[in-house]
């Protein structure tokens, strides 16, 4: 199964993650299909970026997001909805 998940990078005690689309059988930091965003848990405020159109494409084609990635996608959708309502 294809998963949308975090790939850990950075140094010891300073994690930095990339949001990737990968085969569920590949290791956490192994081979991936596509890089769609980033996540920095040490940064305050908006600490993530993601290509929402690519994430939605993969989800429509059967990819399952991890819990953390699902919450990031949910936050971005909520922000986009708020921005559209304000405009």
N, C-alpha and C positions, 0 to 999 in steps of 0.2 A: 504494500500500500504506500502511496505517496503521502508524505507528511510535510507540513510547513512548520519549521521549528527553528530553535536558536542554535547557532554555531559559536562556541566560545573562542574568543581571541583576547589579546591583551596579556598583561604580565601577572605575576602572582600578586594577589590582593588588589588588583586593579582590572577587573573583568570588563570586557567589551564584547558585545554579541552582534553577529550578523544574522538577519532573518533569511533563511534559505528554504528552498523547496528541495527535498531529498527523498530518496527511497527509504522506507522505514527500516530496512535491513542494514543500511550503511551506518558506520559509527558516527557519533555526535559531531566530530570534527573531520569526518571523511568527505568523500566525494558528494557533490550535490548537483542538482539539475539547473537551478537558477538562483541568483542572489536578488532578493526583492526589497531588502531594507536593513536598518541597523537599530540597535537598542543599547543604550548606555545607562545602566542602573545607578551609577555614581553621580550622574548629572541631575541637577534639580530642574523642575518644570517639565517642559516637553522634551523628553529624553529619547525619542524614537523617530524614525522616518520609515516610511513604507510606500511602495508603489501599489496603491489600493487596487488599481485596475488589474494588475498582474495577480494579486492575491485572490481577487474575485474570480478571475479566469481559472486559476488552479482549483479553487473550491468548487466551482461549477463542474469541473472535470474530475471530481472525486477526491481531491487532496483533503486531508484532515489536519487542521491546525492544532498545535499544542495549546495548553491552557493559557500560557503567557501570551502567545501570539494571538489567540482568539480575543483576549482582553484588549490588546493593542489595536486590533482591527475594529473592535467595538468602539473604542475611544475615538478613533479616527472617523468612523461613520457618524458618530454622535456630533463631533465637531463640524463635519461637513454639512450635516443636516441643519445645525444651528446657524452656520454661515449662509446657507441657502435661504433660510427663513428670514434672516436679518437683511438680506439684499433685496 
